Amino acid sequence: MISPARVLGFLDITGAWDPRLAFVMGGGLLVALPFYVITRRRGTALFGGPVTGPASSTIDLRLLGGAAIFGMGWGWLAFAPAPR
Amino acid sequence: MTVDWASFLPVLAGGALIGLAAGSLRLLTGRIAGISGIVHGALRRPERGWQLALLAGLLVAGLIAGMSGLASTEGLANTSFARLAIAGLLVGLGTGLSNGCTSGHGICGLANFSCRSLAAVCTFMVTGIATVFVVRHGIGGWRCRA
């Protein structure tokens, strides 16, 4: 995820599209999912801590605006020049 | 597509390791492995050092991977400070406002079946793709130098 070329390949959907970044996130999600489901069912963590929830549950302008801004920074960084 | 399919295996392995890290953090301590959230938290609301421990582990692992040749160290080496600063500001502001990033929303939030995270992921994907498109192709005759 830190390779600008890899990110650029993924985000440049009208160019030579490189879907591999989606497999990083997808692979991560698939593996994390059972842990999250198990933790939710247990209610407490194995070491006894509380199970933290998300900061809020509303989809508001702050969330969407923030995500939009993050995406812009992400897309901008994708153009970092390759090593010479 | 111009990808080498053999390179998918390390990609999936890397993703699986991220998932294992996030999943084990959740099961062992109940916490959410949203890296941006952890960085924000470490700076604003430090809690008994777990954030620093996690970030230290993340950095050390990356260092080992790079130095051992396991991971390519290409990347941001030749990036101008200005680009890093601008992108960093956008990422910091955006993740602070939306309480998450690709790991926080994209992996942990979706693993929690969060609609909020789904909305966030769709949004940053769209603006990420749009940003690349606009920089690449310009918009309405205006072009910018990326």
gemmi code that builds the backbone of each chain (N, CA, C; Angstrom):
import gemmi

chains = {
    "A": [
        ("MET", (0.822, -1.215, 0.000), (0.000, 0.000, 0.000), (0.843, 1.246, 0.000)),
        ("ILE", (2.127, 1.124, 0.311), (2.931, 2.332, 0.361), (3.646, 2.605, -0.955)),
        ("SER", (3.509, 1.725, -1.910), (4.162, 1.963, -3.186), (3.280, 2.844, -4.053)),
        ("PRO", (3.704, 4.077, -4.359), (2.866, 4.952, -5.178), (2.503, 4.321, -6.517)),
        ("ALA", (3.442, 3.591, -7.099), (3.159, 2.967, -8.393), (2.016, 1.963, -8.257)),
        ("ARG", (2.005, 1.224, -7.150), (0.953, 0.233, -6.911), (-0.392, 0.937, -6.713)),
        ("VAL", (-0.388, 2.028, -5.927), (-1.625, 2.773, -5.679), (-2.127, 3.400, -6.968)),
        ("LEU", (-1.190, 3.975, -7.741), (-1.571, 4.623, -8.987), (-2.176, 3.607, -9.954)),
        ("GLY", (-1.565, 2.433, -10.028), (-2.097, 1.399, -10.900), (-3.524, 1.028, -10.543)),
        ("PHE", (-3.813, 1.057, -9.230), (-5.143, 0.689, -8.776), (-6.166, 1.790, -9.027)),
        ("LEU", (-5.744, 3.049, -8.805), (-6.699, 4.149, -8.903), (-6.893, 4.640, -10.344)),
        ("ASP", (-5.969, 4.308, -11.221), (-6.066, 4.780, -12.601), (-6.914, 3.806, -13.400)),
        ("ILE", (-8.236, 3.869, -13.202), (-9.088, 2.845, -13.792), (-9.229, 2.982, -15.302)),
        ("THR", (-8.921, 4.180, -15.830), (-9.024, 4.301, -17.284), (-7.688, 3.996, -17.960)),
        ("GLY", (-6.667, 3.772, -17.149), (-5.356, 3.439, -17.713), (-5.125, 1.937, -17.639)),
        ("ALA", (-3.878, 1.548, -17.483), (-3.571, 0.124, -17.331), (-3.924, -0.264, -15.910)),
        ("TRP", (-5.127, -0.815, -15.681), (-5.613, -1.028, -14.324), (-4.904, -2.189, -13.623)),
        ("ASP", (-4.454, -1.946, -12.419), (-3.793, -2.957, -11.604), (-4.647, -3.202, -10.364)),
        ("PRO", (-5.395, -4.299, -10.325), (-6.343, -4.511, -9.223), (-5.724, -5.039, -7.948)),
        ("ARG", (-4.406, -5.173, -7.899), (-3.807, -5.891, -6.776), (-4.083, -5.262, -5.419)),
        ("LEU", (-4.196, -3.922, -5.387), (-4.446, -3.277, -4.093), (-5.770, -3.751, -3.498)),
        ("ALA", (-6.735, -4.030, -4.372), (-8.032, -4.517, -3.894), (-7.863, -5.877, -3.232)),
        ("PHE", (-6.885, -6.657, -3.722), (-6.659, -7.968, -3.131), (-5.984, -7.852, -1.774)),
        ("VAL", (-5.197, -6.783, -1.593), (-4.618, -6.557, -0.267), (-5.737, -6.280, 0.717)),
        ("MET", (-6.616, -5.349, 0.353), (-7.704, -4.994, 1.259), (-8.680, -6.151, 1.404)),
        ("GLY", (-8.981, -6.804, 0.284), (-9.908, -7.927, 0.334), (-9.363, -9.070, 1.162)),
        ("GLY", (-8.069, -9.385, 0.942), (-7.437, -10.443, 1.715), (-7.444, -10.108, 3.197)),
        ("GLY", (-7.148, -8.843, 3.509), (-7.163, -8.409, 4.899), (-8.543, -8.541, 5.514)),
        ("LEU", (-9.550, -8.119, 4.760), (-10.922, -8.172, 5.268), (-11.352, -9.613, 5.517)),
        ("LEU", (-11.056, -10.505, 4.572), (-11.439, -11.906, 4.702), (-10.844, -12.539, 5.947)),
        ("VAL", (-9.576, -12.235, 6.217), (-8.912, -12.840, 7.374), (-9.393, -12.197, 8.672)),
        ("ALA", (-9.604, -10.882, 8.642), (-10.008, -10.183, 9.870), (-11.448, -10.498, 10.253)),
        ("LEU", (-12.272, -10.793, 9.252), (-13.709, -10.973, 9.503), (-14.036, -11.991, 10.592)),
        ("PRO", (-13.510, -13.228, 10.530), (-13.856, -14.184, 11.590), (-13.448, -13.704, 12.976)),
        ("PHE", (-12.294, -13.036, 13.069), (-11.871, -12.511, 14.372), (-12.884, -11.508, 14.903)),
        ("TYR", (-13.358, -10.634, 13.999), (-14.309, -9.609, 14.418), (-15.637, -10.230, 14.838)),
        ("VAL", (-16.073, -11.243, 14.094), (-17.343, -11.887, 14.439), (-17.221, -12.594, 15.789)),
        ("ILE", (-16.111, -13.307, 15.979), (-15.908, -14.019, 17.246), (-15.858, -13.031, 18.409)),
        ("THR", (-15.136, -11.930, 18.231), (-15.011, -10.942, 19.303), (-16.357, -10.325, 19.641)),
        ("ARG", (-17.165, -10.081, 18.599), (-18.476, -9.502, 18.841), (-19.342, -10.471, 19.652)),
        ("ARG", (-19.256, -11.760, 19.307), (-20.060, -12.752, 20.029), (-19.608, -12.876, 21.477)),
        ("ARG", (-18.279, -12.830, 21.706), (-17.758, -12.964, 23.058), (-18.165, -11.780, 23.926)),
        ("GLY", (-18.121, -10.592, 23.337), (-18.451, -9.396, 24.095), (-17.261, -8.777, 24.802)),
        ("THR", (-16.268, -9.606, 25.175), (-15.056, -9.036, 25.771), (-13.845, -9.606, 25.058)),
        ("ALA", (-12.738, -8.881, 25.160), (-11.504, -9.345, 24.516), (-10.875, -10.463, 25.346)),
        ("LEU", (-9.960, -11.232, 24.726), (-9.328, -12.345, 25.418), (-8.543, -11.879, 26.632)),
        ("PHE", (-7.904, -10.699, 26.521), (-7.160, -10.194, 27.663), (-8.040, -9.332, 28.568)),
        ("GLY", (-9.329, -9.427, 28.368), (-10.257, -8.794, 29.295), (-10.648, -7.371, 28.997)),
        ("GLY", (-10.064, -6.752, 27.967), (-10.409, -5.355, 27.721), (-11.789, -5.210, 27.105)),
        ("PRO", (-12.303, -3.991, 27.066), (-13.609, -3.763, 26.448), (-13.496, -3.801, 24.925)),
        ("VAL", (-14.592, -4.161, 24.289), (-14.612, -4.188, 22.834), (-15.038, -2.801, 22.348)),
        ("THR", (-14.090, -2.074, 21.760), (-14.402, -0.694, 21.368), (-15.257, -0.669, 20.111)),
        ("GLY", (-16.217, 0.222, 20.118), (-17.051, 0.381, 18.938), (-16.556, 1.566, 18.127)),
        ("PRO", (-17.205, 1.838, 17.012), (-16.806, 2.988, 16.206), (-17.141, 4.294, 16.934)),
        ("ALA", (-16.525, 5.373, 16.477), (-16.703, 6.655, 17.154), (-18.159, 7.110, 17.140)),
        ("SER", (-18.852, 6.875, 16.039), (-20.276, 7.207, 15.991), (-20.914, 6.313, 14.947)),
        ("SER", (-22.214, 6.366, 14.838), (-22.838, 5.501, 13.843), (-23.605, 6.282, 12.798)),
        ("THR", (-23.403, 7.596, 12.767), (-24.132, 8.370, 11.760), (-23.264, 8.604, 10.531)),
        ("ILE", (-23.908, 8.523, 9.387), (-23.223, 8.859, 8.142), (-23.516, 10.325, 7.887)),
        ("ASP", (-22.573, 11.180, 8.255), (-22.829, 12.603, 8.119), (-21.793, 13.237, 7.202)),
        ("LEU", (-21.941, 14.553, 7.047), (-21.054, 15.272, 6.137), (-19.610, 15.185, 6.596)),
        ("ARG", (-19.421, 15.133, 7.900), (-18.067, 15.065, 8.460), (-17.373, 13.774, 8.016)),
        ("LEU", (-18.123, 12.671, 8.077), (-17.575, 11.381, 7.666), (-17.268, 11.384, 6.174)),
        ("LEU", (-18.246, 11.795, 5.378), (-18.095, 11.741, 3.930), (-17.069, 12.763, 3.451)),
        ("GLY", (-17.127, 13.966, 4.045), (-16.152, 14.988, 3.686), (-14.746, 14.547, 4.028)),
        ("GLY", (-14.598, 13.974, 5.224), (-13.289, 13.488, 5.639), (-12.779, 12.395, 4.712)),
        ("ALA", (-13.664, 11.457, 4.390), (-13.264, 10.368, 3.491), (-12.891, 10.917, 2.126)),
        ("ALA", (-13.653, 11.903, 1.652), (-13.362, 12.501, 0.347), (-11.980, 13.143, 0.358)),
        ("ILE", (-11.675, 13.871, 1.426), (-10.378, 14.534, 1.531), (-9.252, 13.515, 1.611)),
        ("PHE", (-9.474, 12.452, 2.383), (-8.470, 11.391, 2.481), (-8.179, 10.812, 1.103)),
        ("GLY", (-9.250, 10.568, 0.332), (-9.080, 10.003, -1.005), (-8.253, 10.919, -1.898)),
        ("MET", (-8.456, 12.225, -1.742), (-7.693, 13.164, -2.560), (-6.210, 13.105, -2.218)),
        ("GLY", (-5.918, 13.063, -0.934), (-4.517, 12.972, -0.517), (-3.891, 11.676, -1.006)),
        ("TRP", (-4.657, 10.613, -0.933), (-4.228, 9.289, -1.375), (-3.939, 9.303, -2.876)),
        ("GLY", (-4.849, 9.849, -3.636), (-4.679, 9.918, -5.084), (-3.506, 10.822, -5.460)),
        ("TRP", (-3.340, 11.908, -4.729), (-2.246, 12.841, -4.990), (-0.903, 12.171, -4.754)),
        ("LEU", (-0.808, 11.428, -3.657), (0.453, 10.773, -3.320), (0.803, 9.693, -4.335)),
        ("ALA", (-0.202, 9.159, -5.013), (0.039, 8.111, -5.986), (0.926, 8.600, -7.131)),
        ("PHE", (0.991, 9.921, -7.310), (1.814, 10.464, -8.388), (3.247, 10.733, -7.964)),
        ("ALA", (3.651, 10.281, -6.790), (5.045, 10.461, -6.381), (5.936, 9.773, -7.417)),
        ("PRO", (7.013, 10.450, -7.831), (7.805, 9.902, -8.926), (8.522, 8.623, -8.545)),
        ("ALA", (8.682, 7.760, -9.512), (9.380, 6.501, -9.296), (10.871, 6.765, -9.131)),
        ("PRO", (11.575, 5.879, -8.451), (13.016, 6.079, -8.287), (13.727, 6.100, -9.642)),
        ("ARG", (14.710, 6.974, -9.747), (15.410, 7.095, -11.028), (16.404, 5.954, -11.202)),
    ],
    "B": [
        ("MET", (-5.573, -6.848, -19.073), (-4.874, -6.261, -17.915), (-3.390, -6.523, -18.025)),
        ("THR", (-2.619, -5.591, -17.604), (-1.182, -5.776, -17.749), (-0.543, -6.177, -16.426)),
        ("VAL", (-1.134, -7.162, -15.751), (-0.510, -7.585, -14.488), (0.064, -8.969, -14.615)),
        ("ASP", (1.066, -9.220, -13.822), (1.686, -10.525, -13.767), (0.975, -11.313, -12.661)),
        ("TRP", (0.216, -12.350, -13.057), (-0.632, -13.045, -12.093), (0.162, -13.732, -10.991)),
        ("ALA", (1.420, -14.068, -11.281), (2.232, -14.725, -10.255), (2.488, -13.798, -9.085)),
        ("SER", (2.387, -12.509, -9.321), (2.657, -11.577, -8.229), (1.467, -11.416, -7.312)),
        ("PHE", (0.362, -12.117, -7.594), (-0.799, -12.011, -6.722), (-0.590, -12.715, -5.389)),
        ("LEU", (0.272, -13.737, -5.378), (0.433, -14.497, -4.139), (1.003, -13.639, -3.008)),
        ("PRO", (2.113, -12.916, -3.237), (2.586, -12.049, -2.151), (1.579, -10.973, -1.778)),
        ("VAL", (0.784, -10.524, -2.751), (-0.234, -9.513, -2.466), (-1.270, -10.078, -1.491)),
        ("LEU", (-1.751, -11.291, -1.783), (-2.743, -11.923, -0.897), (-2.125, -12.237, 0.460)),
        ("ALA", (-0.856, -12.680, 0.443), (-0.192, -12.990, 1.705), (-0.065, -11.736, 2.556)),
        ("GLY", (0.326, -10.635, 1.915), (0.433, -9.373, 2.642), (-0.902, -8.953, 3.212)),
        ("GLY", (-1.942, -9.059, 2.398), (-3.285, -8.717, 2.863), (-3.697, -9.594, 4.032)),
        ("ALA", (-3.405, -10.894, 3.913), (-3.763, -11.823, 4.982), (-3.036, -11.472, 6.284)),
        ("LEU", (-1.775, -11.042, 6.167), (-1.033, -10.652, 7.375), (-1.644, -9.425, 8.023)),
        ("ILE", (-2.067, -8.475, 7.183), (-2.741, -7.289, 7.723), (-4.009, -7.711, 8.454)),
        ("GLY", (-4.757, -8.612, 7.819), (-5.986, -9.088, 8.429), (-5.728, -9.804, 9.737)),
        ("LEU", (-4.640, -10.579, 9.761), (-4.275, -11.299, 10.983), (-3.912, -10.318, 12.086)),
        ("ALA", (-3.183, -9.265, 11.716), (-2.801, -8.253, 12.708), (-4.041, -7.571, 13.276)),
        ("ALA", (-4.912, -7.121, 12.370), (-6.118, -6.418, 12.816), (-7.019, -7.351, 13.612)),
        ("GLY", (-7.158, -8.577, 13.119), (-8.031, -9.541, 13.787), (-7.523, -9.919, 15.162)),
        ("SER", (-6.205, -10.157, 15.268), (-5.685, -10.563, 16.565), (-5.742, -9.405, 17.556)),
        ("LEU", (-5.510, -8.173, 17.080), (-5.643, -7.020, 17.980), (-7.064, -6.951, 18.520)),
        ("ARG", (-8.026, -7.220, 17.649), (-9.433, -7.160, 18.046), (-9.754, -8.218, 19.073)),
        ("LEU", (-9.348, -9.447, 18.783), (-9.704, -10.553, 19.665), (-8.956, -10.480, 20.993)),
        ("LEU", (-7.692, -10.075, 20.936), (-6.894, -10.054, 22.159), (-7.198, -8.846, 23.036)),
        ("THR", (-7.378, -7.681, 22.414), (-7.536, -6.477, 23.222), (-8.841, -5.726, 22.967)),
        ("GLY", (-9.618, -6.170, 21.985), (-10.878, -5.493, 21.697), (-10.724, -4.219, 20.887)),
        ("ARG", (-9.492, -3.885, 20.517), (-9.296, -2.595, 19.862), (-9.368, -2.690, 18.335)),
        ("ILE", (-9.605, -1.528, 17.730), (-9.719, -1.457, 16.282), (-8.394, -0.997, 15.691)),
        ("ALA", (-7.908, -1.759, 14.716), (-6.597, -1.452, 14.132), (-6.724, -0.494, 12.963)),
        ("GLY", (-7.260, 0.675, 13.227), (-7.277, 1.710, 12.220), (-6.014, 2.523, 12.425)),
        ("ILE", (-5.056, 2.372, 11.513), (-3.744, 2.957, 11.769), (-3.814, 4.473, 11.934)),
        ("SER", (-4.616, 5.137, 11.088), (-4.700, 6.592, 11.230), (-5.285, 6.952, 12.586)),
        ("GLY", (-6.301, 6.194, 13.010), (-6.902, 6.441, 14.311), (-5.914, 6.241, 15.440)),
        ("ILE", (-5.049, 5.239, 15.288), (-4.050, 4.962, 16.308), (-3.009, 6.084, 16.355)),
        ("VAL", (-2.621, 6.582, 15.188), (-1.677, 7.701, 15.160), (-2.311, 8.940, 15.788)),
        ("HIS", (-3.563, 9.241, 15.381), (-4.259, 10.380, 15.979), (-4.361, 10.213, 17.487)),
        ("GLY", (-4.733, 9.005, 17.891), (-4.904, 8.743, 19.313), (-3.610, 8.879, 20.083)),
        ("ALA", (-2.523, 8.359, 19.512), (-1.229, 8.439, 20.190), (-0.826, 9.888, 20.418)),
        ("LEU", (-1.218, 10.765, 19.479), (-0.839, 12.170, 19.606), (-1.795, 12.938, 20.500)),
        ("ARG", (-3.079, 12.570, 20.480), (-4.062, 13.370, 21.203), (-4.570, 12.746, 22.493)),
        ("ARG", (-4.767, 11.401, 22.478), (-5.322, 10.774, 23.672), (-4.551, 9.497, 23.989)),
        ("PRO", (-3.288, 9.631, 24.382), (-2.498, 8.418, 24.608), (-3.074, 7.583, 25.749)),
        ("GLU", (-3.154, 6.262, 25.498), (-3.721, 5.360, 26.500), (-2.730, 4.270, 26.812)),
        ("ARG", (-2.000, 4.440, 27.896), (-1.104, 3.394, 28.396), (-0.152, 2.843, 27.344)),
        ("GLY", (0.148, 3.622, 26.333), (1.222, 3.229, 25.422), (0.924, 2.148, 24.420)),
        ("TRP", (-0.309, 1.622, 24.337), (-0.543, 0.529, 23.387), (-0.423, 1.022, 21.960)),
        ("GLN", (-0.791, 2.309, 21.764), (-0.699, 2.842, 20.413), (0.761, 2.902, 19.964)),
        ("LEU", (1.633, 3.374, 20.852), (3.050, 3.465, 20.515), (3.637, 2.081, 20.287)),
        ("ALA", (3.207, 1.118, 21.087), (3.712, -0.243, 20.917), (3.329, -0.777, 19.553)),
        ("LEU", (2.086, -0.564, 19.156), (1.621, -1.056, 17.867), (2.357, -0.370, 16.720)),
        ("LEU", (2.504, 0.959, 16.818), (3.196, 1.693, 15.759), (4.664, 1.292, 15.685)),
        ("ALA", (5.279, 1.061, 16.870), (6.674, 0.629, 16.886), (6.815, -0.712, 16.179)),
        ("GLY", (5.887, -1.635, 16.481), (5.931, -2.940, 15.831), (5.777, -2.806, 14.328)),
        ("LEU", (4.859, -1.954, 13.925), (4.596, -1.731, 12.508), (5.852, -1.211, 11.810)),
        ("LEU", (6.501, -0.229, 12.417), (7.681, 0.373, 11.806), (8.857, -0.606, 11.784)),
        ("VAL", (9.038, -1.331, 12.891), (10.158, -2.282, 12.954), (9.970, -3.383, 11.915)),
        ("ALA", (8.743, -3.877, 11.794), (8.484, -4.923, 10.805), (8.772, -4.415, 9.405)),
        ("GLY", (8.352, -3.169, 9.146), (8.605, -2.588, 7.837), (10.096, -2.436, 7.578)),
        ("LEU", (10.798, -2.016, 8.607), (12.251, -1.845, 8.496), (12.926, -3.172, 8.167)),
        ("ILE", (12.527, -4.215, 8.896), (13.113, -5.540, 8.670), (12.791, -6.023, 7.257)),
        ("ALA", (11.534, -5.810, 6.854), (11.133, -6.263, 5.520), (11.939, -5.552, 4.453)),
        ("GLY", (12.150, -4.262, 4.629), (12.900, -3.510, 3.639), (14.363, -3.875, 3.621)),
        ("MET", (14.960, -3.977, 4.804), (16.393, -4.242, 4.887), (16.742, -5.656, 4.462)),
        ("SER", (15.823, -6.588, 4.660), (16.116, -7.970, 4.304), (15.844, -8.238, 2.835)),
        ("GLY", (15.323, -7.220, 2.136), (15.024, -7.418, 0.731), (13.702, -8.103, 0.485)),
        ("LEU", (12.985, -8.418, 1.546), (11.700, -9.096, 1.413), (10.677, -8.174, 0.741)),
        ("ALA", (10.815, -6.886, 1.004), (9.889, -5.939, 0.393), (10.689, -4.915, -0.389)),
        ("SER", (10.109, -4.416, -1.457), (10.827, -3.429, -2.255), (10.843, -2.104, -1.515)),
        ("THR", (11.953, -1.420, -1.587), (12.040, -0.144, -0.885), (11.864, 1.029, -1.841)),
        ("GLU", (11.389, 0.736, -3.039), (11.034, 1.835, -3.946), (9.869, 2.550, -3.306)),
        ("GLY", (9.548, 3.672, -3.818), (8.358, 4.285, -3.254), (8.504, 5.774, -3.145)),
        ("LEU", (8.600, 6.244, -1.931), (8.544, 7.685, -1.738), (9.927, 8.325, -1.629)),
        ("ALA", (10.950, 7.552, -2.011), (12.319, 8.033, -1.815), (12.613, 9.335, -2.558)),
        ("ASN", (12.036, 9.468, -3.759), (12.370, 10.657, -4.536), (11.261, 11.691, -4.524)),
        ("THR", (10.394, 11.599, -3.549), (9.266, 12.517, -3.523), (9.670, 13.845, -2.920)),
        ("SER", (9.164, 14.896, -3.504), (9.466, 16.225, -2.980), (8.781, 16.419, -1.637)),
        ("PHE", (9.393, 17.244, -0.803), (8.808, 17.535, 0.498), (7.430, 18.161, 0.337)),
        ("ALA", (7.283, 18.991, -0.682), (6.005, 19.666, -0.907), (4.881, 18.661, -1.152)),
        ("ARG", (5.165, 17.657, -1.986), (4.131, 16.651, -2.258), (3.777, 15.885, -0.993)),
        ("LEU", (4.810, 15.497, -0.244), (4.563, 14.760, 1.000), (3.755, 15.603, 1.973)),
        ("ALA", (4.098, 16.898, 2.042), (3.402, 17.775, 2.988), (1.941, 17.942, 2.607)),
        ("ILE", (1.687, 18.207, 1.323), (0.297, 18.412, 0.881), (-0.511, 17.134, 1.068)),
        ("ALA", (0.028, 16.029, 0.566), (-0.701, 14.765, 0.691), (-0.886, 14.406, 2.165)),
        ("GLY", (0.160, 14.622, 2.950), (0.076, 14.313, 4.373), (-0.999, 15.121, 5.071)),
        ("LEU", (-1.096, 16.404, 4.726), (-2.129, 17.253, 5.319), (-3.524, 16.744, 4.952)),
        ("LEU", (-3.703, 16.411, 3.668), (-5.020, 15.924, 3.223), (-5.365, 14.616, 3.929)),
        ("VAL", (-4.387, 13.714, 3.995), (-4.635, 12.423, 4.645), (-4.919, 12.619, 6.134)),
        ("GLY", (-4.115, 13.469, 6.782), (-4.321, 13.688, 8.213), (-5.663, 14.323, 8.501)),
        ("LEU", (-6.010, 15.346, 7.731), (-7.286, 16.026, 7.921), (-8.448, 15.076, 7.622)),
        ("GLY", (-8.350, 14.394, 6.492), (-9.425, 13.497, 6.078), (-9.652, 12.354, 7.049)),
        ("THR", (-8.566, 11.737, 7.508), (-8.744, 10.614, 8.437), (-9.201, 11.096, 9.805)),
        ("GLY", (-8.778, 12.292, 10.189), (-9.237, 12.831, 11.463), (-10.730, 13.096, 11.441)),
        ("LEU", (-11.210, 13.667, 10.344), (-12.640, 13.972, 10.232), (-13.480, 12.711, 10.128)),
        ("SER", (-13.004, 11.731, 9.353), (-13.828, 10.552, 9.099), (-13.528, 9.406, 10.051)),
        ("ASN", (-12.633, 9.625, 10.998), (-12.257, 8.593, 11.961), (-11.822, 7.301, 11.302)),
        ("GLY", (-11.022, 7.408, 10.255), (-10.556, 6.146, 9.693), (-9.921, 6.291, 8.340)),
        ("CYS", (-9.366, 5.183, 7.864), (-8.614, 5.166, 6.627), (-8.863, 3.826, 5.936)),
        ("THR", (-7.879, 3.391, 5.155), (-8.056, 2.137, 4.442), (-8.061, 0.940, 5.391)),
        ("SER", (-7.297, 1.032, 6.478), (-7.311, -0.081, 7.431), (-8.472, 0.057, 8.409)),
        ("GLY", (-8.687, 1.258, 8.904), (-9.753, 1.452, 9.883), (-11.134, 1.207, 9.313)),
        ("HIS", (-11.432, 1.839, 8.182), (-12.739, 1.637, 7.565), (-12.740, 0.447, 6.637)),
        ("GLY", (-11.703, 0.370, 5.797), (-11.694, -0.642, 4.748), (-11.606, -2.060, 5.265)),
        ("ILE", (-10.865, -2.277, 6.332), (-10.729, -3.635, 6.864), (-11.522, -3.784, 8.161)),
        ("CYS", (-11.218, -2.999, 9.168), (-11.879, -3.169, 10.468), (-13.347, -2.768, 10.424)),
        ("GLY", (-13.654, -1.642, 9.807), (-15.046, -1.194, 9.752), (-15.918, -2.154, 8.978)),
        ("LEU", (-15.424, -2.617, 7.835), (-16.204, -3.556, 7.031), (-16.320, -4.902, 7.741)),
        ("ALA", (-15.271, -5.307, 8.468), (-15.345, -6.567, 9.222), (-16.397, -6.460, 10.321)),
        ("ASN", (-16.698, -5.244, 10.740), (-17.728, -5.008, 11.744), (-19.095, -4.762, 11.115)),
        ("PHE", (-19.191, -4.938, 9.808), (-20.424, -4.694, 9.045), (-20.932, -3.266, 9.242)),
        ("SER", (-20.007, -2.332, 9.293), (-20.403, -0.950, 9.547), (-20.818, -0.243, 8.261)),
        ("CYS", (-22.038, 0.291, 8.240), (-22.522, 1.034, 7.076), (-21.730, 2.320, 6.920)),
        ("ARG", (-21.355, 2.872, 8.070), (-20.543, 4.086, 8.074), (-19.235, 3.868, 7.321)),
        ("SER", (-18.615, 2.733, 7.619), (-17.335, 2.427, 6.976), (-17.517, 2.152, 5.499)),
        ("LEU", (-18.628, 1.500, 5.150), (-18.883, 1.240, 3.736), (-19.014, 2.552, 2.976)),
        ("ALA", (-19.748, 3.496, 3.586), (-19.911, 4.814, 2.965), (-18.554, 5.499, 2.834)),
        ("ALA", (-17.732, 5.393, 3.876), (-16.414, 6.031, 3.834), (-15.544, 5.409, 2.753)),
        ("VAL", (-15.536, 4.069, 2.696), (-14.694, 3.377, 1.710), (-15.107, 3.766, 0.289)),
        ("CYS", (-16.414, 3.732, 0.021), (-16.880, 4.104, -1.325), (-16.460, 5.532, -1.645)),
        ("THR", (-16.583, 6.425, -0.664), (-16.254, 7.823, -0.899), (-14.776, 8.011, -1.195)),
        ("PHE", (-13.906, 7.429, -0.384), (-12.488, 7.698, -0.650), (-11.984, 6.981, -1.887)),
        ("MET", (-12.636, 5.866, -2.244), (-12.281, 5.216, -3.500), (-12.642, 6.127, -4.676)),
        ("VAL", (-13.829, 6.695, -4.611), (-14.273, 7.557, -5.699), (-13.376, 8.777, -5.818)),
        ("THR", (-13.082, 9.452, -4.693), (-12.255, 10.656, -4.795), (-10.812, 10.311, -5.129)),
        ("GLY", (-10.340, 9.151, -4.690), (-8.996, 8.727, -5.061), (-8.900, 8.524, -6.567)),
        ("ILE", (-9.886, 7.804, -7.112), (-9.910, 7.547, -8.547), (-10.101, 8.852, -9.320)),
        ("ALA", (-10.998, 9.717, -8.816), (-11.252, 10.987, -9.493), (-10.009, 11.875, -9.481)),
        ("THR", (-9.309, 11.897, -8.352), (-8.093, 12.709, -8.255), (-7.070, 12.263, -9.290)),
        ("VAL", (-6.880, 10.938, -9.375), (-5.925, 10.416, -10.350), (-6.361, 10.776, -11.757)),
        ("PHE", (-7.651, 10.653, -12.028), (-8.158, 10.952, -13.368), (-7.932, 12.419, -13.718)),
        ("VAL", (-8.282, 13.303, -12.786), (-8.160, 14.737, -13.057), (-6.699, 15.122, -13.254)),
        ("VAL", (-5.829, 14.573, -12.417), (-4.412, 14.913, -12.552), (-3.856, 14.370, -13.866)),
        ("ARG", (-4.282, 13.176, -14.207), (-3.795, 12.538, -15.436), (-4.302, 13.236, -16.679)),
        ("HIS", (-5.606, 13.511, -16.700), (-6.228, 13.937, -17.942), (-6.707, 15.373, -17.947)),
        ("GLY", (-6.599, 16.047, -16.811), (-7.099, 17.417, -16.767), (-8.604, 17.433, -16.734)),
        ("ILE", (-9.156, 18.621, -16.588), (-10.623, 18.726, -16.535), (-11.008, 20.029, -17.204)),
        ("GLY", (-11.879, 19.937, -18.207), (-12.331, 21.119, -18.922), (-11.198, 21.924, -19.518)),
        ("GLY", (-10.182, 21.256, -19.994), (-9.090, 21.975, -20.623), (-8.012, 22.410, -19.648)),
        ("TRP", (-8.288, 22.338, -18.361), (-7.271, 22.717, -17.372), (-6.445, 21.487, -16.994)),
        ("ARG", (-5.155, 21.639, -16.954), (-4.322, 20.515, -16.544), (-3.423, 20.970, -15.413)),
        ("CYS", (-3.067, 20.044, -14.568), (-2.105, 20.415, -13.550), (-0.910, 19.489, -13.646)),
        ("ARG", (0.185, 19.988, -13.194), (1.414, 19.205, -13.238), (1.428, 18.373, -11.955)),
        ("ALA", (1.378, 17.048, -12.112), (1.321, 16.202, -10.924), (2.689, 16.117, -10.287)),
    ],
}
model = gemmi.Model(1)
for chain_id, residues in chains.items():
    chain = gemmi.Chain(chain_id)
    for i, (resn, *xyz) in enumerate(residues, 1):
        res = gemmi.Residue()
        res.name, res.seqid = resn, gemmi.SeqId(i, " ")
        for name, pos in zip(("N", "CA", "C"), xyz):
            atom = gemmi.Atom()
            atom.name, atom.element = name, gemmi.Element(name[0])
            atom.pos, atom.b_iso = gemmi.Position(*pos), 0.0
            res.add_atom(atom)
        chain.add_residue(res)
    model.add_chain(chain)
structure = gemmi.Structure()
structure.add_model(model)
structure.setup_entities()
